[in-house]
Amino acid sequence: MSPSRSARPPKGIPDGKSLLDDVNRRLLDILADDPRLTASELARRVGMSAPAIRERVTRLEQAGVIRGYRLDVDPAAVGLPVAAWVRVRPGPGQLPRIAKLAGQVPEVSECHRISGEDCFLLKVHVPSIEALEGVLDQFLLYGQTTSSFVVSTPVPPRPPAAGRAD
């Protein structure tokens, strides 16, 4: 998958919004809970045939509504129990270096370009609070950082609801 997002589907494929009828919204909700369900099980849950469901899922994938299926690894289970959000304000001319460095630092699991005084928001996973210092030092070469530790996650990450924009 490409790291950049395209606003338009490939030529000849309908846009995602036009595909969001009630059945496809239900499919997205079901797949959000368990993306490993078979077409047969999805068909049973929505009351359609498996070939019809496969066709719908394929169209959602081709239109970019479904971008992929991901492995969700618990960072704490692999020895990285400390999570922090780090805002980065690059120094003059350092913007491209921050993005490049974020892609190279293995402790960075997310990097977002944001608006406001800071330009980047990074999610960092480390084995200890002390270990965060080494990660931050790499970014301090190019700008200022501000960190916030994740204390708990009362609402776990989830896909956006396929809401009705009508």
C-alpha angles and dihedrals in degrees: 000000000000117000092225122074125229118215092209132053119235116285113284094023118106118245117259096248093058089054095056102101120146094272094051091046088053091048090052091050092050093046091048088061095044119003091181096069116125122242088249092056092045089050091051092051095050098034099244137112120275093241090053090050092048089052092050093048091048091052090049089051094047092049091052095245090117104042097178149307116268141201112236110210121188104233092207090056090058095048101271104107097153117081125182137178110223123196114204126201107192122218118241111304093002100104097103092046092056093054092046092048092048089056091052101044107088094206090064109089097170135025121185128181105224140184125244131054093323121059103202138040115198130188110214130189120198137164094241142004088253090057090060089070092069092050093048092048090061091056095041088070087071106030149326125307133203119191134201121186120224107239097178140339108229091173111039119217112281137169117268114268113258087238127185112258091178 
